[in-house]
Amino acid sequence: MKTLGIIGGLGPLASAYLAELMVRDCDVACDQQHIDTIIYSHPSVPDRTAHILDKSKPSPVPEIVKAGLTLKAAGASCIAIPCVTSHYFYDEICKGIGLPVINMLQESAQALKSKKAKKVGILATSGTVSTGLFQNTLKEYGIDTVLPDAEHQAVVMHIIYDCIKAGRPASKTDFDRVCRHLTDKGADSFVLGCTELSLISRDCVLDNRFVDALEVLAVSCLKKFGLPIKQDKRNTKCVDL
């Protein structure tokens, strides 16, 4: 078995949760059957959204590549980056590291396609939304998208930055309000397109309209290394929407 390298810290809770998901979702019988994993938690990487929205802000690419090269030198054969917004720099990162990097956007699009999603509400950072990362990728799969208006996008950013990244609990009420807004705009499915939002999926049971990009990444990592996936992966900590 080869070794998975995770460039973590973008943010810290998301990368810790990815490691938990890979253990939870892997259908094996003992420690020795799990993936050998090296996690480089590097939260000092410059903010991805800040640079995308204002190019005068520091680029995160050099630090992400440096982390990837460290993992490569430590024996990693494949890289996962539990941060959707970082995929704006995907080609630069792959070229700089020189290892396969699992593409969360493509994997999530495939998951939504398999669910026969027609119009997907995007829940993501303003950086991800403004660059069209999910919109363009889902369009390749014949899937339409719908975005929050400015007011509701501000709520999404509040949940991501002021709540989860700040170590505070996310407001499920605010989250539900954004989802109802997207439903009113025609969404039949949703993508949790920021790994911070995966913490809502962790703490609450969301219905089958939702695809969590971090859960998709966890399953993709397991499949990449040829490991079986548990069929029932959901927790039951609170009520559905």
Accessible surface in RSA format (square Angstrom, percent):
REM  Atomic radii and reference values for relative SASA: ProtOr
REM  Chains: A
REM  Algorithm: Lee & Richards
REM  Probe-radius: 1.40
REM  Slices: 20
REM RES _ NUM      All-atoms   Total-Side   Main-Chain    Non-polar    All polar
REM                ABS   REL    ABS   REL    ABS   REL    ABS   REL    ABS   REL
RES MET A   1   128.34  66.5  43.27  28.6  85.07 202.5  54.68  46.5  73.66  97.6
RES LYS A   2   145.37  70.9 138.00  84.7   7.37  17.6  86.83  78.2  58.54  62.4
RES THR A   3    26.01  18.5  25.21  25.6   0.80   1.9   3.77   5.1  22.24  33.6
RES LEU A   4     0.00   0.0   0.00   0.0   0.00   0.0   0.00   0.0   0.00   0.0
RES GLY A   5     0.00   0.0   0.00   N/A   0.00   0.0   0.00   0.0   0.00   0.0
RES ILE A   6     0.00   0.0   0.00   0.0   0.00   0.0   0.00   0.0   0.00   0.0
RES ILE A   7     0.00   0.0   0.00   0.0   0.00   0.0   0.00   0.0   0.00   0.0
RES GLY A   8     0.00   0.0   0.00   N/A   0.00   0.0   0.00   0.0   0.00   0.0
RES GLY A   9     4.02   5.0   0.00   N/A   4.02   5.0   0.00   0.0   4.02   9.0
RES LEU A  10     1.89   1.1   0.14   0.1   1.75   4.4   0.24   0.2   1.65   4.4
RES GLY A  11     2.13   2.6   0.00   N/A   2.13   2.6   2.13   5.8   0.00   0.0
RES PRO A  12    76.88  56.0  71.92  65.6   4.96  18.0  72.89  60.2   3.99  24.8
RES LEU A  13    77.86  43.4  75.55  54.1   2.30   5.8  76.30  53.6   1.55   4.2
RES ALA A  14     0.00   0.0   0.00   0.0   0.00   0.0   0.00   0.0   0.00   0.0
RES SER A  15     3.39   2.9   3.32   4.4   0.08   0.2   0.32   0.7   3.08   4.3
RES ALA A  16    61.63  56.7  46.93  72.4  14.70  33.4  54.79  77.2   6.84  18.1
RES TYR A  17     4.05   1.9   1.93   1.1   2.12   5.5   3.31   2.5   0.75   0.9
RES LEU A  18     0.00   0.0   0.00   0.0   0.00   0.0   0.00   0.0   0.00   0.0
RES ALA A  19    28.19  25.9  26.43  40.8   1.76   4.0  27.08  38.1   1.10   2.9
RES GLU A  20    91.83  52.7  83.60  63.2   8.23  19.6  37.06  71.7  54.77  44.7
RES LEU A  21     0.00   0.0   0.00   0.0   0.00   0.0   0.00   0.0   0.00   0.0
RES MET A  22    11.44   5.9  10.68   7.1   0.76   1.8  10.95   9.3   0.49   0.6
RES VAL A  23    89.43  58.8  85.82  77.7   3.61   8.7  85.94  74.7   3.49   9.5
RES ARG A  24    55.77  23.4  48.27  24.6   7.49  17.8  50.91  69.6   4.86   2.9
RES ASP A  25     0.07   0.0   0.07   0.1   0.00   0.0   0.00   0.0   0.07   0.1
RES CYS A  26     1.84   1.4   0.02   0.0   1.82   4.3   0.00   0.0   1.84   2.0
RES ASP A  27    76.52  53.6  66.23  65.9  10.29  24.3   1.46   3.4  75.06  74.9
RES VAL A  28    36.63  24.1   5.80   5.3  30.83  74.3  13.36  11.6  23.28  63.1
RES ALA A  29    97.36  89.5  57.82  89.2  39.53  89.9  67.80  95.5  29.55  78.3
RES CYS A  30    57.16  43.2  45.60  50.9  11.55  27.2  36.56  92.6  20.59  22.2
RES ASP A  31   118.55  83.0 105.25 104.8  13.30  31.5  25.02  58.9  93.53  93.3
RES GLN A  32   149.76  83.7 118.75  86.8  31.01  73.8  69.07 147.0  80.69  61.2
RES GLN A  33    80.03  44.8  76.64  56.0   3.39   8.1  24.69  52.6  55.34  42.0
RES HIS A  34    47.62  26.0  43.89  30.5   3.73   9.5  25.49  26.3  22.13  25.7
RES ILE A  35    19.61  11.2   3.20   2.4  16.42  39.6   3.20   2.3  16.42  44.5
RES ASP A  36    82.48  57.8  77.72  77.4   4.76  11.3  17.10  40.2  65.38  65.2
RES THR A  37    50.34  35.8  17.09  17.3  33.25  79.2  13.93  18.7  36.41  55.0
RES ILE A  38    55.02  31.3  52.59  39.2   2.43   5.9  55.02  39.6   0.00   0.0
RES ILE A  39    75.36  42.9  46.61  34.7  28.75  69.3  46.61  33.6  28.75  78.0
RES TYR A  40    60.46  28.2  55.93  31.8   4.53  11.8  35.55  26.7  24.91  30.7
RES SER A  41    63.61  53.8  42.51  56.7  21.10  48.6  32.17  68.5  31.44  44.0
RES HIS A  42    17.62   9.6  17.16  11.9   0.46   1.2  12.31  12.7   5.31   6.2
RES PRO A  43    79.63  58.0  59.16  53.9  20.46  74.4  59.42  49.1  20.21 125.6
RES SER A  44    88.24  74.6  58.98  78.7  29.26  67.4  57.23 121.9  31.02  43.5
RES VAL A  45     6.14   4.0   0.00   0.0   6.14  14.8   0.00   0.0   6.14  16.6
RES PRO A  46    31.72  23.1  21.75  19.8   9.96  36.2  31.72  26.2   0.00   0.0
RES ASP A  47    46.40  32.5  36.59  36.4   9.81  23.2  26.00  61.2  20.40  20.3
RES ARG A  48    16.62   7.0  16.22   8.3   0.40   1.0   1.38   1.9  15.24   9.2
RES THR A  49     7.21   5.1   6.65   6.7   0.56   1.3   5.70   7.7   1.51   2.3
RES ALA A  50    36.30  33.4  26.75  41.3   9.55  21.7  35.70  50.3   0.60   1.6
RES HIS A  51    22.13  12.1  22.13  15.4   0.00   0.0  11.20  11.5  10.93  12.7
RES ILE A  52    13.83   7.9   4.04   3.0   9.79  23.6   4.04   2.9   9.79  26.6
RES LEU A  53   101.84  56.7  66.60  47.6  35.24  88.6  70.05  49.2  31.79  85.5
RES ASP A  54    59.79  41.9  54.37  54.1   5.42  12.8  23.71  55.8  36.08  36.0
RES LYS A  55   119.53  58.3  98.07  60.2  21.46  51.1  82.41  74.2  37.12  39.5
RES SER A  56   100.86  85.2  57.58  76.8  43.27  99.7  55.39 117.9  45.47  63.7
RES LYS A  57   100.75  49.2  97.32  59.7   3.43   8.2  39.71  35.7  61.04  65.0
RES PRO A  58    90.35  65.8  78.37  71.4  11.98  43.5  89.78  74.1   0.57   3.5
RES SER A  59    39.78  33.6  27.28  36.4  12.50  28.8  22.38  47.6  17.40  24.4
RES PRO A  60     0.00   0.0   0.00   0.0   0.00   0.0   0.00   0.0   0.00   0.0
RES VAL A  61    17.16  11.3  17.16  15.5   0.00   0.0  17.16  14.9   0.00   0.0
RES PRO A  62    85.52  62.3  72.94  66.5  12.57  45.7  80.44  66.4   5.08  31.6
RES GLU A  63    48.66  27.9  48.66  36.8   0.00   0.0  15.61  30.2  33.05  27.0
RES ILE A  64     0.00   0.0   0.00   0.0   0.00   0.0   0.00   0.0   0.00   0.0
RES VAL A  65    21.68  14.3  21.68  19.6   0.00   0.0  21.68  18.8   0.00   0.0
RES LYS A  66   103.92  50.7 101.22  62.1   2.70   6.4  62.18  56.0  41.75  44.5
RES ALA A  67     0.00   0.0   0.00   0.0   0.00   0.0   0.00   0.0   0.00   0.0
RES GLY A  68     0.00   0.0   0.00   N/A   0.00   0.0   0.00   0.0   0.00   0.0
RES LEU A  69    80.17  44.6  75.55  54.0   4.63  11.6  75.94  53.3   4.23  11.4
RES THR A  70    68.53  48.7  61.73  62.6   6.80  16.2  50.82  68.3  17.71  26.8
RES LEU A  71     1.83   1.0   1.83   1.3   0.00   0.0   1.83   1.3   0.00   0.0
RES LYS A  72    86.11  42.0  75.41  46.3  10.69  25.5  45.25  40.7  40.85  43.5
RES ALA A  73    94.65  87.0  50.51  77.9  44.14 100.4  63.67  89.7  30.98  82.1
RES ALA A  74    62.55  57.5  26.93  41.6  35.62  81.0  39.88  56.2  22.67  60.1
RES GLY A  75    46.00  56.7   0.00   N/A  46.00  56.7  31.47  86.4  14.53  32.5
RES ALA A  76     6.08   5.6   0.00   0.0   6.08  13.8   0.00   0.0   6.08  16.1
RES SER A  77    33.50  28.3  23.13  30.9  10.37  23.9  24.06  51.2   9.44  13.2
RES CYS A  78     3.60   2.7   3.60   4.0   0.00   0.0   3.49   8.9   0.11   0.1
RES ILE A  79     0.00   0.0   0.00   0.0   0.00   0.0   0.00   0.0   0.00   0.0
RES ALA A  80     0.00   0.0   0.00   0.0   0.00   0.0   0.00   0.0   0.00   0.0
RES ILE A  81     2.63   1.5   2.63   2.0   0.00   0.0   2.63   1.9   0.00   0.0
RES PRO A  82     0.37   0.3   0.23   0.2   0.14   0.5   0.23   0.2   0.14   0.9
RES CYS A  83     7.56   5.7   6.95   7.7   0.62   1.4   0.62   1.6   6.95   7.5
RES VAL A  84     2.00   1.3   0.22   0.2   1.78   4.3   0.22   0.2   1.78   4.8
RES THR A  85     7.15   5.1   6.67   6.8   0.48   1.1   2.09   2.8   5.06   7.6
RES SER A  86     0.21   0.2   0.16   0.2   0.05   0.1   0.04   0.1   0.17   0.2
RES HIS A  87     7.66   4.2   1.30   0.9   6.36  16.3   1.91   2.0   5.75   6.7
RES TYR A  88    86.93  40.6  63.92  36.4  23.01  59.9  33.96  25.5  52.97  65.3
RES PHE A  89     7.71   3.9   5.71   3.5   2.00   5.2   7.71   4.7   0.00   0.0
RES TYR A  90    51.46  24.0  50.86  28.9   0.59   1.5  33.81  25.4  17.65  21.8
RES ASP A  91   116.34  81.5 108.05 107.5   8.29  19.6  38.83  91.4  77.50  77.3
RES GLU A  92   100.42  57.7  91.39  69.1   9.04  21.5  42.06  81.3  58.37  47.7
RES ILE A  93     1.66   0.9   1.66   1.2   0.00   0.0   1.66   1.2   0.00   0.0
RES CYS A  94    31.60  23.9  27.75  31.0   3.85   9.1  22.11  56.0   9.50  10.2
RES LYS A  95   185.13  90.3 156.26  95.9  28.87  68.7 109.39  98.5  75.74  80.7
RES GLY A  96    32.80  40.4   0.00   N/A  32.80  40.4  19.77  54.2  13.03  29.2
RES ILE A  97     1.19   0.7   0.00   0.0   1.19   2.9   0.21   0.2   0.98   2.7
RES GLY A  98    49.25  60.7   0.00   N/A  49.25  60.7  28.94  79.4  20.31  45.5
RES LEU A  99    29.65  16.5  22.16  15.9   7.48  18.8  25.40  17.8   4.25  11.4
RES PRO A 100    71.42  52.1  59.19  54.0  12.23  44.5  70.26  58.0   1.16   7.2
RES VAL A 101     8.13   5.4   0.27   0.2   7.86  19.0   0.76   0.7   7.38  20.0
RES ILE A 102    15.35   8.7   8.74   6.5   6.62  16.0  15.20  10.9   0.15   0.4
RES ASN A 103    29.85  20.6  26.76  25.9   3.09   7.5  10.68  25.7  19.17  18.5
RES MET A 104     0.01   0.0   0.00   0.0   0.01   0.0   0.01   0.0   0.00   0.0
RES LEU A 105    11.12   6.2  11.12   8.0   0.00   0.0  11.12   7.8   0.00   0.0
RES GLN A 106    58.42  32.7  58.42  42.7   0.00   0.0  22.95  48.8  35.47  26.9
RES GLU A 107    54.62  31.4  52.13  39.4   2.49   5.9   0.05   0.1  54.57  44.6
RES SER A 108     0.00   0.0   0.00   0.0   0.00   0.0   0.00   0.0   0.00   0.0
RES ALA A 109     0.00   0.0   0.00   0.0   0.00   0.0   0.00   0.0   0.00   0.0
RES GLN A 110    89.77  50.2  83.99  61.4   5.78  13.8  25.87  55.1  63.90  48.5
RES ALA A 111    26.68  24.5  19.29  29.8   7.39  16.8  25.86  36.4   0.82   2.2
RES LEU A 112     0.00   0.0   0.00   0.0   0.00   0.0   0.00   0.0   0.00   0.0
RES LYS A 113   106.70  52.1 100.06  61.4   6.64  15.8  63.17  56.9  43.53  46.4
RES SER A 114    88.20  74.5  53.18  71.0  35.02  80.7  51.38 109.4  36.82  51.6
RES LYS A 115    82.93  40.5  53.13  32.6  29.79  70.9  39.32  35.4  43.60  46.4
RES LYS A 116   161.75  78.9 146.82  90.1  14.93  35.5 100.65  90.6  61.10  65.1
RES ALA A 117     6.82   6.3   0.00   0.0   6.82  15.5   2.25   3.2   4.57  12.1
RES LYS A 118   145.54  71.0 140.80  86.4   4.74  11.3  88.06  79.3  57.48  61.2
RES LYS A 119    72.97  35.6  72.97  44.8   0.00   0.0  29.21  26.3  43.77  46.6
RES VAL A 120     0.00   0.0   0.00   0.0   0.00   0.0   0.00   0.0   0.00   0.0
RES GLY A 121     0.00   0.0   0.00   N/A   0.00   0.0   0.00   0.0   0.00   0.0
RES ILE A 122     0.00   0.0   0.00   0.0   0.00   0.0   0.00   0.0   0.00   0.0
RES LEU A 123     1.82   1.0   1.82   1.3   0.00   0.0   1.82   1.3   0.00   0.0
RES ALA A 124     0.00   0.0   0.00   0.0   0.00   0.0   0.00   0.0   0.00   0.0
RES THR A 125     5.14   3.7   5.14   5.2   0.00   0.0   5.14   6.9   0.00   0.0
RES SER A 126    25.43  21.5  24.14  32.2   1.30   3.0  15.89  33.8   9.54  13.4
RES GLY A 127     0.00   0.0   0.00   N/A   0.00   0.0   0.00   0.0   0.00   0.0
RES THR A 128     0.00   0.0   0.00   0.0   0.00   0.0   0.00   0.0   0.00   0.0
RES VAL A 129    22.08  14.5  18.53  16.8   3.56   8.6  18.53  16.1   3.56   9.6
RES SER A 130    72.56  61.3  30.65  40.9  41.91  96.5  39.21  83.5  33.35  46.7
RES THR A 131    34.28  24.4   8.70   8.8  25.57  60.9  16.13  21.7  18.14  27.4
RES GLY A 132     9.95  12.3   0.00   N/A   9.95  12.3   9.81  26.9   0.14   0.3
RES LEU A 133    23.27  13.0  20.41  14.6   2.86   7.2  22.58  15.9   0.69   1.9
RES PHE A 134     0.00   0.0   0.00   0.0   0.00   0.0   0.00   0.0   0.00   0.0
RES GLN A 135    34.83  19.5  30.92  22.6   3.91   9.3  22.59  48.1  12.24   9.3
RES ASN A 136    88.53  61.1  85.93  83.0   2.60   6.3  24.18  58.2  64.35  62.2
RES THR A 137    11.18   7.9  10.84  11.0   0.33   0.8   0.30   0.4  10.88  16.4
RES LEU A 138     0.00   0.0   0.00   0.0   0.00   0.0   0.00   0.0   0.00   0.0
RES LYS A 139   159.28  77.7 147.68  90.6  11.60  27.6  90.52  81.5  68.76  73.2
RES GLU A 140   126.09  72.4  85.02  64.3  41.07  97.8  44.96  87.0  81.13  66.2
RES TYR A 141    49.57  23.1  41.85  23.8   7.72  20.1  38.88  29.2  10.69  13.2
RES GLY A 142    67.01  82.6   0.00   N/A  67.01  82.6  35.33  97.0  31.68  70.9
RES ILE A 143     4.97   2.8   1.09   0.8   3.88   9.4   1.56   1.1   3.42   9.3
RES ASP A 144    94.13  65.9  89.96  89.5   4.18   9.9  14.58  34.3  79.55  79.3
RES THR A 145    34.96  24.9  12.93  13.1  22.03  52.5   0.01   0.0  34.95  52.8
RES VAL A 146    11.87   7.8   7.69   7.0   4.18  10.1  11.87  10.3   0.00   0.0
RES LEU A 147    56.36  31.4  52.95  37.9   3.41   8.6  52.95  37.2   3.41   9.2
RES PRO A 148    13.74  10.0   0.11   0.1  13.63  49.6   0.11   0.1  13.63  84.7
RES ASP A 149    58.69  41.1  50.82  50.6   7.87  18.6  34.64  81.5  24.06  24.0
RES ALA A 150    90.02  82.8  69.07 106.6  20.95  47.7  77.12 108.6  12.90  34.2
RES GLU A 151   112.52  64.6  99.85  75.5  12.67  30.2  46.39  89.7  66.12  54.0
RES HIS A 152    23.39  12.8  23.39  16.3   0.00   0.0  15.58  16.1   7.81   9.1
RES GLN A 153    20.12  11.2  20.12  14.7   0.00   0.0  19.91  42.4   0.21   0.2
RES ALA A 154    60.77  55.9  48.54  74.9  12.23  27.8  54.93  77.4   5.83  15.5
RES VAL A 155    18.64  12.3  16.48  14.9   2.16   5.2  18.55  16.1   0.09   0.3
RES VAL A 156     2.17   1.4   2.15   1.9   0.02   0.1   2.17   1.9   0.00   0.0
RES MET A 157    41.38  21.4  40.48  26.8   0.90   2.1  40.76  34.7   0.63   0.8
RES HIS A 158    75.30  41.2  72.65  50.5   2.65   6.8  51.34  52.9  23.96  27.9
RES ILE A 159     1.62   0.9   1.62   1.2   0.00   0.0   1.62   1.2   0.00   0.0
RES ILE A 160     0.00   0.0   0.00   0.0   0.00   0.0   0.00   0.0   0.00   0.0
RES TYR A 161    63.92  29.8  55.71  31.7   8.20  21.3  51.56  38.7  12.35  15.2
RES ASP A 162    74.56  52.2  69.77  69.4   4.79  11.3  16.54  38.9  58.02  57.9
RES CYS A 163    10.73   8.1  10.73  12.0   0.00   0.0   0.00   0.0  10.73  11.6
RES ILE A 164     9.87   5.6   5.74   4.3   4.14  10.0   7.15   5.1   2.72   7.4
RES LYS A 165    69.86  34.1  33.35  20.5  36.51  86.9  32.09  28.9  37.78  40.2
RES ALA A 166    50.34  46.3  15.98  24.7  34.36  78.2  28.71  40.4  21.63  57.3
RES GLY A 167    64.20  79.2   0.00   N/A  64.20  79.2  30.10  82.6  34.10  76.4
RES ARG A 168   146.92  61.7 140.43  71.6   6.50  15.5  46.05  62.9 100.87  61.1
RES PRO A 169   123.14  89.7 101.41  92.4  21.73  79.0 112.98  93.3  10.16  63.2
RES ALA A 170    32.47  29.9   7.12  11.0  25.35  57.7   7.14  10.1  25.33  67.1
RES SER A 171    38.80  32.8  29.26  39.1   9.53  22.0  29.50  62.8   9.29  13.0
RES LYS A 172    49.56  24.2  44.12  27.1   5.44  12.9  41.97  37.8   7.59   8.1
RES THR A 173    99.34  70.7  94.29  95.6   5.05  12.0  60.56  81.3  38.78  58.6
RES ASP A 174    30.71  21.5  30.71  30.6   0.00   0.0   0.04   0.1  30.67  30.6
RES PHE A 175     1.84   0.9   1.71   1.1   0.13   0.3   1.84   1.1   0.00   0.0
RES ASP A 176    23.42  16.4  23.19  23.1   0.23   0.5   1.87   4.4  21.55  21.5
RES ARG A 177    89.48  37.6  87.96  44.8   1.53   3.6  43.86  59.9  45.62  27.6
RES VAL A 178     0.57   0.4   0.57   0.5   0.00   0.0   0.57   0.5   0.00   0.0
RES CYS A 179     3.39   2.6   3.20   3.6   0.19   0.4   3.39   8.6   0.00   0.0
RES ARG A 180   138.95  58.3 137.38  70.0   1.58   3.8  70.72  96.6  68.24  41.4
RES HIS A 181    27.75  15.2  22.87  15.9   4.88  12.5  15.41  15.9  12.33  14.4
RES LEU A 182     0.00   0.0   0.00   0.0   0.00   0.0   0.00   0.0   0.00   0.0
RES THR A 183    59.29  42.2  50.06  50.8   9.23  22.0  47.35  63.6  11.94  18.0
RES ASP A 184   125.80  88.1  87.59  87.2  38.21  90.4  30.97  72.9  94.83  94.6
RES LYS A 185    87.19  42.5  68.34  41.9  18.85  44.9  54.92  49.4  32.27  34.4
RES GLY A 186    39.53  48.7   0.00   N/A  39.53  48.7  28.10  77.1  11.42  25.6
RES ALA A 187     7.77   7.1   0.00   0.0   7.77  17.7   0.00   0.0   7.77  20.6
RES ASP A 188    61.62  43.2  47.15  46.9  14.47  34.2  42.23  99.4  19.39  19.3
RES SER A 189     8.70   7.4   8.70  11.6   0.00   0.0   0.00   0.0   8.70  12.2
RES PHE A 190     0.12   0.1   0.12   0.1   0.00   0.0   0.12   0.1   0.00   0.0
RES VAL A 191     0.00   0.0   0.00   0.0   0.00   0.0   0.00   0.0   0.00   0.0
RES LEU A 192     0.40   0.2   0.33   0.2   0.07   0.2   0.33   0.2   0.07   0.2
RES GLY A 193     0.21   0.3   0.00   N/A   0.21   0.3   0.00   0.0   0.21   0.5
RES CYS A 194     7.41   5.6   6.30   7.0   1.11   2.6   1.40   3.5   6.01   6.5
RES THR A 195     1.85   1.3   1.28   1.3   0.57   1.4   0.14   0.2   1.71   2.6
RES GLU A 196     4.14   2.4   4.14   3.1   0.00   0.0   0.00   0.0   4.14   3.4
RES LEU A 197     1.41   0.8   1.41   1.0   0.00   0.0   1.41   1.0   0.00   0.0
RES SER A 198     0.00   0.0   0.00   0.0   0.00   0.0   0.00   0.0   0.00   0.0
RES LEU A 199     7.58   4.2   6.93   5.0   0.65   1.6   7.29   5.1   0.29   0.8
RES ILE A 200     8.81   5.0   5.42   4.0   3.39   8.2   8.79   6.3   0.02   0.1
RES SER A 201     3.78   3.2   1.11   1.5   2.67   6.2   0.07   0.1   3.72   5.2
RES ARG A 202    64.23  27.0  64.23  32.7   0.00   0.0   9.98  13.6  54.25  32.9
RES ASP A 203    56.77  39.8  52.51  52.3   4.26  10.1  22.20  52.3  34.57  34.5
RES CYS A 204    14.16  10.7  14.11  15.7   0.05   0.1   0.00   0.0  14.16  15.3
RES VAL A 205    29.95  19.7  29.60  26.8   0.34   0.8  29.95  26.0   0.00   0.0
RES LEU A 206     6.89   3.8   0.84   0.6   6.05  15.2   0.84   0.6   6.05  16.3
RES ASP A 207    39.51  27.7  30.94  30.8   8.56  20.2  27.03  63.6  12.48  12.4
RES ASN A 208   121.50  83.8 106.64 103.0  14.86  35.8  37.05  89.2  84.44  81.6
RES ARG A 209    73.98  31.1  71.70  36.6   2.27   5.4  39.12  53.5  34.85  21.1
RES PHE A 210    17.22   8.6   4.02   2.5  13.20  34.4   4.02   2.4  13.20  37.8
RES VAL A 211     9.29   6.1   6.24   5.7   3.05   7.3   9.29   8.1   0.00   0.0
RES ASP A 212     8.38   5.9   3.39   3.4   4.98  11.8   3.39   8.0   4.98   5.0
RES ALA A 213     0.00   0.0   0.00   0.0   0.00   0.0   0.00   0.0   0.00   0.0
RES LEU A 214     0.10   0.1   0.00   0.0   0.10   0.2   0.00   0.0   0.10   0.3
RES GLU A 215    19.93  11.4  19.53  14.8   0.40   0.9   6.77  13.1  13.16  10.7
RES VAL A 216    21.94  14.4  18.06  16.3   3.88   9.3  21.59  18.8   0.35   0.9
RES LEU A 217     0.00   0.0   0.00   0.0   0.00   0.0   0.00   0.0   0.00   0.0
RES ALA A 218     0.00   0.0   0.00   0.0   0.00   0.0   0.00   0.0   0.00   0.0
RES VAL A 219    23.65  15.6  23.65  21.4   0.00   0.0  23.65  20.5   0.00   0.0
RES SER A 220    11.98  10.1   6.03   8.0   5.95  13.7   5.05  10.8   6.93   9.7
RES CYS A 221     0.00   0.0   0.00   0.0   0.00   0.0   0.00   0.0   0.00   0.0
RES LEU A 222     1.94   1.1   1.94   1.4   0.00   0.0   1.94   1.4   0.00   0.0
RES LYS A 223   136.19  66.4 117.10  71.8  19.09  45.5  67.28  60.6  68.91  73.4
RES LYS A 224   118.49  57.8  84.50  51.8  33.99  80.9  47.71  42.9  70.78  75.4
RES PHE A 225    32.73  16.4  10.19   6.3  22.54  58.6  17.41  10.6  15.32  43.8
RES GLY A 226    65.22  80.4   0.00   N/A  65.22  80.4  35.56  97.6  29.66  66.4
RES LEU A 227    22.05  12.3  15.60  11.2   6.45  16.2  16.40  11.5   5.65  15.2
RES PRO A 228    69.82  50.9  58.84  53.6  10.98  39.9  69.50  57.4   0.31   2.0
RES ILE A 229    29.99  17.1  19.38  14.4  10.61  25.6  19.38  14.0  10.61  28.8
RES LYS A 230    78.41  38.3  76.55  47.0   1.87   4.4  36.85  33.2  41.57  44.3
RES GLN A 231   167.71  93.8 138.40 101.2  29.31  69.8  67.08 142.8 100.63  76.3
RES ASP A 232   119.35  83.6  97.25  96.8  22.10  52.3  40.71  95.8  78.64  78.4
RES LYS A 233    51.42  25.1  45.23  27.8   6.19  14.7  15.72  14.1  35.70  38.0
RES ARG A 234   107.03  44.9  83.36  42.5  23.67  56.4  55.66  76.1  51.37  31.1
RES ASN A 235    33.25  22.9  23.98  23.2   9.27  22.3  25.14  60.5   8.11   7.8
RES THR A 236   124.81  88.8  96.69  98.0  28.12  67.0  65.96  88.6  58.85  89.0
RES LYS A 237   138.02  67.3 104.07  63.9  33.95  80.8  69.12  62.2  68.90  73.4
RES CYS A 238    51.57  39.0  33.57  37.4  18.00  42.3  40.56 102.7  11.01  11.9
RES VAL A 239   123.86  81.5 116.65 105.6   7.21  17.4 123.44 107.3   0.42   1.1
RES ASP A 240    72.28  50.6  56.41  56.1  15.87  37.5  17.75  41.8  54.52  54.4
RES LEU A 241    70.01  39.0  14.32  10.2  55.69 140.0  41.24  29.0  28.77  77.4
END  Absolute sums over single chains surface
CHAIN  1 A    10532.0       8210.4       2321.6       5893.7       4638.4
END  Absolute sums over all chains
TOTAL         10532.0       8210.4       2321.6       5893.7       4638.4
